[in-house]
Amino acid sequence: MDTNKLKGHVAILSANVIYGLNIPVTKALLDKWMTPWGYMATRTLTALLIFWVIQCFTPKERITRRDLLTIAIGGIMGFVVSQFLTALSLQYTSPVYFSLVIALSPLCVMMLAALLLKEPVTRQKSVGVVLGIAGAVLLIAFADSSNADGSNNLLGIGLACVSIFAYSIYLIIIRSVAQKYSAVTQMKWMFLFTAIILVPLGVYEYPQQAIFSSECDWSGILELGFVIIFSTSLGYFLMPFGMKYLRATTVSVYMNLQPVVASVVAIFVGQDKFSWDMP
């Protein structure tokens, strides 16, 4: 295998393991320490500071207005919309049910790639679409069963579907930019645009964040630290780095790791329970 492609595979593999772990961690944060807007504003503000400090020590790259617009749209779809709906979804459904919806990502990216990039849809891919839809129908059918933990699983699954669609758009449109610029350059601008949107919305909820009060303990601090350092900064660095060498459809297939990682961790820590329909 080509060395660059190998780097891409390792980067995307690592990012999706991190994202899988992030699902139960985010659930724990939202259940006890933070609101969705406060969670999002904190993520984007700290990532903004991290990437703008890092860029002081990396070669400067000039970026065109057209590519800045692409990064801005990518940030809105891939972080603002996708991650906010993720946080909102996890307030209504369990980490396992949310993570299972992520398995629709390759299907969604494939269909968008066919429509926007004119990538061919083979018979094998068509079978995959049918199986993916069948899995989604099965998931919805069991959403309100007694085995499903969550205040409103159907609503949570619906929000998760929209979140996945938004992230799939991000994967499609950001690939052209990922091949031109370094991951640091992309992320410093992306988090600047997202901070402009999210920080004003989240600042009003900061007094409600238990994590910033005297009630907070080490569990909340460690959970937020994981989200900031790994899920946001490292995860969003690895994704554009890997997309420099891999196709969007290939990147989306790795997202199937997230349900496995998230489910195992969520069941292990008691956020969900195992049932026959999950496998």
DRENFI-622071 format. One record per residue (C-alpha): residue number from 1; residue in one letter; x negated, y, z. Coordinates in steps of 0.5 Angstrom, whole numbers, always signed. Example, Ala and Ser with C-alpha at 12.3 -4.5 7.8 and 13.67 -1.06 7.14 Angstrom:
<atoms>
{atom 1,"a",{-25,-9,+16}}
{atom 2,"s",{-27,-2,+14}}
</atoms>
This chain:
<atoms>
{atom 1,"m",{+0,+0,+0}}
{atom 2,"d",{-2,+7,-2}}
{atom 3,"t",{-5,+10,+5}}
{atom 4,"n",{-1,+17,+4}}
{atom 5,"k",{+5,+12,+4}}
{atom 6,"l",{+3,+8,+10}}
{atom 7,"k",{+2,+15,+13}}
{atom 8,"g",{+9,+17,+11}}
{atom 9,"h",{+12,+10,+14}}
{atom 10,"v",{+9,+10,+20}}
{atom 11,"a",{+11,+18,+21}}
{atom 12,"i",{+19,+16,+20}}
{atom 13,"l",{+18,+10,+24}}
{atom 14,"s",{+16,+13,+30}}
{atom 15,"a",{+21,+19,+29}}
{atom 16,"n",{+27,+14,+29}}
{atom 17,"v",{+25,+11,+35}}
{atom 18,"i",{+24,+17,+38}}
{atom 19,"y",{+31,+19,+36}}
{atom 20,"g",{+34,+13,+38}}
{atom 21,"l",{+31,+14,+45}}
{atom 22,"n",{+34,+21,+45}}
{atom 23,"i",{+41,+19,+44}}
{atom 24,"p",{+42,+16,+52}}
{atom 25,"v",{+37,+21,+54}}
{atom 26,"t",{+42,+27,+51}}
{atom 27,"k",{+48,+23,+54}}
{atom 28,"a",{+45,+23,+61}}
{atom 29,"l",{+43,+31,+60}}
{atom 30,"l",{+50,+33,+58}}
{atom 31,"d",{+54,+28,+63}}
{atom 32,"k",{+50,+32,+69}}
{atom 33,"w",{+45,+38,+67}}
{atom 34,"m",{+47,+42,+61}}
{atom 35,"t",{+53,+44,+56}}
{atom 36,"p",{+52,+43,+49}}
{atom 37,"w",{+51,+50,+47}}
{atom 38,"g",{+46,+51,+53}}
{atom 39,"y",{+42,+44,+51}}
{atom 40,"m",{+42,+47,+43}}
{atom 41,"a",{+39,+54,+45}}
{atom 42,"t",{+34,+51,+50}}
{atom 43,"r",{+32,+46,+45}}
{atom 44,"t",{+31,+51,+39}}
{atom 45,"l",{+28,+56,+43}}
{atom 46,"t",{+22,+52,+46}}
{atom 47,"a",{+21,+49,+39}}
{atom 48,"l",{+20,+56,+36}}
{atom 49,"l",{+15,+58,+41}}
{atom 50,"i",{+11,+51,+40}}
{atom 51,"f",{+11,+51,+33}}
{atom 52,"w",{+9,+59,+33}}
{atom 53,"v",{+4,+58,+37}}
{atom 54,"i",{+1,+52,+34}}
{atom 55,"q",{+1,+55,+27}}
{atom 56,"c",{-4,+60,+30}}
{atom 57,"f",{-9,+55,+29}}
{atom 58,"t",{-7,+52,+22}}
{atom 59,"p",{-8,+55,+15}}
{atom 60,"k",{-3,+60,+13}}
{atom 61,"e",{+1,+58,+7}}
{atom 62,"r",{+5,+63,+3}}
{atom 63,"i",{+12,+61,+2}}
{atom 64,"t",{+17,+63,-3}}
{atom 65,"r",{+24,+67,-2}}
{atom 66,"r",{+27,+61,-5}}
{atom 67,"d",{+24,+56,-1}}
{atom 68,"l",{+25,+60,+6}}
{atom 69,"l",{+33,+60,+4}}
{atom 70,"t",{+32,+52,+3}}
{atom 71,"i",{+29,+51,+10}}
{atom 72,"a",{+34,+56,+13}}
{atom 73,"i",{+40,+52,+10}}
{atom 74,"g",{+36,+45,+12}}
{atom 75,"g",{+36,+48,+19}}
{atom 76,"i",{+43,+50,+19}}
{atom 77,"m",{+45,+43,+17}}
{atom 78,"g",{+40,+38,+20}}
{atom 79,"f",{+39,+42,+27}}
{atom 80,"v",{+45,+47,+28}}
{atom 81,"v",{+51,+43,+25}}
{atom 82,"s",{+48,+36,+26}}
{atom 83,"q",{+45,+36,+33}}
{atom 84,"f",{+51,+40,+36}}
{atom 85,"l",{+56,+35,+33}}
{atom 86,"t",{+51,+30,+36}}
{atom 87,"a",{+51,+33,+43}}
{atom 88,"l",{+59,+34,+43}}
{atom 89,"s",{+60,+27,+40}}
{atom 90,"l",{+56,+24,+46}}
{atom 91,"q",{+61,+28,+51}}
{atom 92,"y",{+67,+24,+48}}
{atom 93,"t",{+64,+17,+46}}
{atom 94,"s",{+58,+12,+49}}
{atom 95,"p",{+51,+12,+46}}
{atom 96,"v",{+52,+5,+43}}
{atom 97,"y",{+58,+7,+39}}
{atom 98,"f",{+55,+14,+37}}
{atom 99,"s",{+49,+10,+35}}
{atom 100,"l",{+53,+5,+31}}
{atom 101,"v",{+55,+11,+26}}
{atom 102,"i",{+48,+13,+25}}
{atom 103,"a",{+48,+6,+21}}
{atom 104,"l",{+52,+10,+16}}
{atom 105,"s",{+46,+15,+14}}
{atom 106,"p",{+43,+11,+8}}
{atom 107,"l",{+50,+10,+5}}
{atom 108,"c",{+51,+17,+6}}
{atom 109,"v",{+44,+19,+3}}
{atom 110,"m",{+45,+14,-3}}
{atom 111,"m",{+51,+17,-5}}
{atom 112,"l",{+49,+24,-4}}
{atom 113,"a",{+43,+23,-8}}
{atom 114,"a",{+47,+20,-14}}
{atom 115,"l",{+51,+26,-14}}
{atom 116,"l",{+46,+31,-13}}
{atom 117,"l",{+39,+28,-15}}
{atom 118,"k",{+42,+23,-21}}
{atom 119,"e",{+39,+17,-17}}
{atom 120,"p",{+42,+11,-20}}
{atom 121,"v",{+47,+6,-16}}
{atom 122,"t",{+46,-1,-17}}
{atom 123,"r",{+50,-7,-16}}
{atom 124,"q",{+46,-8,-10}}
{atom 125,"k",{+47,-1,-7}}
{atom 126,"s",{+55,-2,-9}}
{atom 127,"v",{+55,-8,-4}}
{atom 128,"g",{+52,-4,+1}}
{atom 129,"v",{+57,+2,+1}}
{atom 130,"v",{+63,-3,+1}}
{atom 131,"l",{+59,-7,+7}}
{atom 132,"g",{+58,+0,+10}}
{atom 133,"i",{+65,+2,+10}}
{atom 134,"a",{+68,-4,+13}}
{atom 135,"g",{+63,-3,+19}}
{atom 136,"a",{+66,+4,+20}}
{atom 137,"v",{+73,+1,+19}}
{atom 138,"l",{+71,-4,+24}}
{atom 139,"l",{+68,+1,+29}}
{atom 140,"i",{+74,+5,+29}}
{atom 141,"a",{+79,-1,+30}}
{atom 142,"f",{+75,-2,+36}}
{atom 143,"a",{+74,+5,+38}}
{atom 144,"d",{+80,+5,+43}}
{atom 145,"s",{+80,-2,+46}}
{atom 146,"s",{+78,-3,+53}}
{atom 147,"n",{+71,-5,+52}}
{atom 148,"a",{+69,+2,+49}}
{atom 149,"d",{+67,+7,+54}}
{atom 150,"g",{+68,+14,+53}}
{atom 151,"s",{+74,+19,+54}}
{atom 152,"n",{+76,+20,+47}}
{atom 153,"n",{+72,+15,+43}}
{atom 154,"l",{+76,+16,+36}}
{atom 155,"l",{+74,+24,+37}}
{atom 156,"g",{+67,+22,+38}}
{atom 157,"i",{+66,+17,+32}}
{atom 158,"g",{+69,+23,+28}}
{atom 159,"l",{+64,+28,+30}}
{atom 160,"a",{+59,+23,+29}}
{atom 161,"c",{+61,+22,+22}}
{atom 162,"v",{+61,+29,+21}}
{atom 163,"s",{+54,+30,+24}}
{atom 164,"i",{+51,+24,+20}}
{atom 165,"f",{+54,+27,+14}}
{atom 166,"a",{+50,+34,+15}}
{atom 167,"y",{+44,+31,+17}}
{atom 168,"s",{+44,+27,+10}}
{atom 169,"i",{+45,+34,+7}}
{atom 170,"y",{+38,+36,+10}}
{atom 171,"l",{+35,+30,+8}}
{atom 172,"i",{+37,+31,+1}}
{atom 173,"i",{+35,+38,+0}}
{atom 174,"i",{+29,+39,+5}}
{atom 175,"r",{+25,+34,+1}}
{atom 176,"s",{+23,+39,-5}}
{atom 177,"v",{+20,+43,+0}}
{atom 178,"a",{+17,+38,+4}}
{atom 179,"q",{+12,+36,-2}}
{atom 180,"k",{+10,+43,-2}}
{atom 181,"y",{+8,+46,+5}}
{atom 182,"s",{+6,+43,+12}}
{atom 183,"a",{+10,+40,+17}}
{atom 184,"v",{+8,+46,+22}}
{atom 185,"t",{+10,+51,+16}}
{atom 186,"q",{+17,+48,+15}}
{atom 187,"m",{+18,+48,+22}}
{atom 188,"k",{+16,+54,+25}}
{atom 189,"w",{+21,+58,+20}}
{atom 190,"m",{+27,+53,+21}}
{atom 191,"f",{+27,+54,+28}}
{atom 192,"l",{+26,+61,+27}}
{atom 193,"f",{+33,+61,+23}}
{atom 194,"t",{+36,+56,+28}}
{atom 195,"a",{+34,+60,+34}}
{atom 196,"i",{+37,+67,+31}}
{atom 197,"i",{+44,+63,+31}}
{atom 198,"l",{+44,+58,+37}}
{atom 199,"v",{+40,+63,+42}}
{atom 200,"p",{+46,+68,+42}}
{atom 201,"l",{+51,+63,+43}}
{atom 202,"g",{+48,+59,+48}}
{atom 203,"v",{+45,+65,+53}}
{atom 204,"y",{+52,+66,+55}}
{atom 205,"e",{+52,+59,+58}}
{atom 206,"y",{+46,+59,+61}}
{atom 207,"p",{+49,+61,+68}}
{atom 208,"q",{+53,+54,+68}}
{atom 209,"q",{+46,+50,+66}}
{atom 210,"a",{+45,+46,+73}}
{atom 211,"i",{+38,+44,+70}}
{atom 212,"f",{+36,+51,+72}}
{atom 213,"s",{+39,+51,+79}}
{atom 214,"s",{+36,+49,+85}}
{atom 215,"e",{+41,+42,+84}}
{atom 216,"c",{+36,+40,+79}}
{atom 217,"d",{+32,+34,+81}}
{atom 218,"w",{+26,+30,+77}}
{atom 219,"s",{+30,+26,+73}}
{atom 220,"g",{+33,+32,+69}}
{atom 221,"i",{+27,+35,+68}}
{atom 222,"l",{+24,+29,+65}}
{atom 223,"e",{+30,+28,+61}}
{atom 224,"l",{+29,+35,+58}}
{atom 225,"g",{+22,+35,+57}}
{atom 226,"f",{+23,+29,+53}}
{atom 227,"v",{+28,+32,+49}}
{atom 228,"i",{+24,+38,+48}}
{atom 229,"i",{+17,+35,+47}}
{atom 230,"f",{+19,+29,+43}}
{atom 231,"s",{+26,+29,+40}}
{atom 232,"t",{+25,+36,+38}}
{atom 233,"s",{+18,+38,+37}}
{atom 234,"l",{+15,+31,+35}}
{atom 235,"g",{+21,+28,+32}}
{atom 236,"y",{+22,+34,+27}}
{atom 237,"f",{+15,+35,+26}}
{atom 238,"l",{+14,+27,+24}}
{atom 239,"m",{+20,+28,+19}}
{atom 240,"p",{+18,+33,+14}}
{atom 241,"f",{+11,+30,+14}}
{atom 242,"g",{+14,+23,+12}}
{atom 243,"m",{+18,+26,+7}}
{atom 244,"k",{+12,+29,+3}}
{atom 245,"y",{+11,+22,+1}}
{atom 246,"l",{+17,+18,+1}}
{atom 247,"r",{+24,+18,-2}}
{atom 248,"a",{+30,+21,+2}}
{atom 249,"t",{+34,+14,+1}}
{atom 250,"t",{+28,+11,+4}}
{atom 251,"v",{+27,+15,+10}}
{atom 252,"s",{+35,+14,+11}}
{atom 253,"v",{+34,+7,+12}}
{atom 254,"y",{+29,+7,+18}}
{atom 255,"m",{+35,+11,+21}}
{atom 256,"n",{+38,+4,+22}}
{atom 257,"l",{+33,+3,+28}}
{atom 258,"q",{+36,+8,+32}}
{atom 259,"p",{+43,+4,+34}}
{atom 260,"v",{+38,-2,+36}}
{atom 261,"v",{+34,+3,+40}}
{atom 262,"a",{+39,+7,+43}}
{atom 263,"s",{+44,+1,+44}}
{atom 264,"v",{+39,-3,+48}}
{atom 265,"v",{+37,+3,+53}}
{atom 266,"a",{+44,+5,+54}}
{atom 267,"i",{+46,-2,+56}}
{atom 268,"f",{+40,-3,+60}}
{atom 269,"v",{+41,+4,+64}}
{atom 270,"g",{+48,+2,+65}}
{atom 271,"q",{+51,+8,+60}}
{atom 272,"d",{+55,+2,+56}}
{atom 273,"k",{+56,-5,+56}}
{atom 274,"f",{+55,-10,+51}}
{atom 275,"s",{+61,-13,+47}}
{atom 276,"w",{+62,-18,+42}}
{atom 277,"d",{+64,-13,+36}}
{atom 278,"m",{+57,-9,+37}}
{atom 279,"p",{+52,-14,+34}}
</atoms>
